[in-house]
Amino acid sequence: MSQDNEPILLDLRGTPCPINFVRTKLKLAQMAPGQCLEVWLDGGEPVEQVPHSLELEGYTKQSLRALEGESAYCLTITVPVAVP
């Protein structure tokens, strides 16, 4: 099991909307407060919709950055103390 400061990776490249949002939310629900999740998403609709949908659910993104050499992005989210 990963330590709290060690991010958990969820690679959702190639996964269509809204499945990528659902898988992200399910993974966050399995994690302990304070744990960090890195979600790899394709550009376009996934990188636009997943962060927005998570914010509507009460999650706060920590960062969103492009993955080097790819047309994909890394979204980092920390599980809040009070899970939505």
C-alpha positions as CSV (number, residue, x, y, z in Angstrom):
1,M,0.0,0.0,0.0
2,S,1.2,3.5,-0.8
3,Q,2.1,6.0,1.8
4,D,0.1,9.2,2.2
5,N,2.8,11.4,0.5
6,E,3.2,8.9,-2.4
7,P,0.8,9.6,-5.2
8,I,-1.4,6.8,-6.6
9,L,-1.4,6.7,-10.4
10,L,-4.6,6.2,-12.4
11,D,-3.8,6.1,-16.2
12,L,-7.0,6.8,-18.1
13,R,-5.5,7.7,-21.4
14,G,-7.8,6.3,-24.1
15,T,-10.8,6.1,-21.7
16,P,-13.8,8.1,-23.0
17,C,-16.0,10.6,-21.1
18,P,-17.9,10.1,-18.8
19,I,-16.2,6.7,-17.9
20,N,-12.9,8.5,-17.0
21,F,-14.8,10.7,-14.5
22,V,-16.6,7.7,-13.0
23,R,-13.4,5.7,-12.6
24,T,-11.6,8.8,-11.0
25,K,-14.4,9.3,-8.6
26,L,-14.6,5.6,-7.6
27,K,-10.8,5.6,-7.0
28,L,-11.0,8.7,-4.9
29,A,-13.7,7.1,-2.8
30,Q,-11.4,4.1,-2.0
31,M,-8.6,6.4,-0.8
32,A,-7.9,7.8,2.6
33,P,-8.1,11.5,3.4
34,G,-4.8,13.2,2.6
35,Q,-3.8,10.7,-0.1
36,C,-2.9,12.1,-3.5
37,L,-4.1,10.8,-6.8
38,E,-2.5,11.4,-10.2
39,V,-4.9,10.9,-13.1
40,W,-3.5,10.8,-16.6
41,L,-6.0,12.1,-19.1
42,D,-6.1,12.7,-22.9
43,G,-6.3,16.2,-24.2
44,G,-9.6,17.7,-25.4
45,E,-12.9,16.7,-23.7
46,P,-11.4,14.5,-21.0
47,V,-9.0,17.2,-19.6
48,E,-11.8,19.8,-19.8
49,Q,-14.6,17.8,-18.3
50,V,-13.0,15.6,-15.6
51,P,-11.5,18.4,-13.5
52,H,-14.7,20.5,-13.9
53,S,-16.9,17.5,-12.9
54,L,-14.7,16.8,-9.9
55,E,-15.0,20.4,-8.7
56,L,-18.8,20.2,-9.0
57,E,-18.5,17.1,-6.7
58,G,-16.5,19.0,-4.1
59,Y,-13.0,18.0,-5.0
60,T,-10.2,20.5,-5.5
61,K,-7.6,19.9,-8.1
62,Q,-4.0,20.5,-6.9
63,S,-2.4,20.8,-10.3
64,L,-2.9,20.1,-14.0
65,R,0.2,19.8,-16.2
66,A,1.0,18.4,-19.6
67,L,2.9,15.1,-19.7
68,E,6.2,15.5,-21.5
69,G,6.3,14.2,-25.1
70,E,2.6,13.3,-25.1
71,S,-0.8,14.9,-25.9
72,A,-2.0,13.9,-22.4
73,Y,-2.2,15.6,-19.0
74,C,-1.6,14.8,-15.4
75,L,-4.4,15.9,-13.0
76,T,-3.4,15.8,-9.3
77,I,-6.1,15.6,-6.6
78,T,-5.7,15.2,-2.9
79,V,-8.5,13.5,-1.0
80,P,-10.1,16.0,1.4
81,V,-10.5,15.3,5.1
82,A,-14.3,15.5,4.6
83,V,-15.0,13.3,1.6
84,P,-17.9,14.6,-0.6
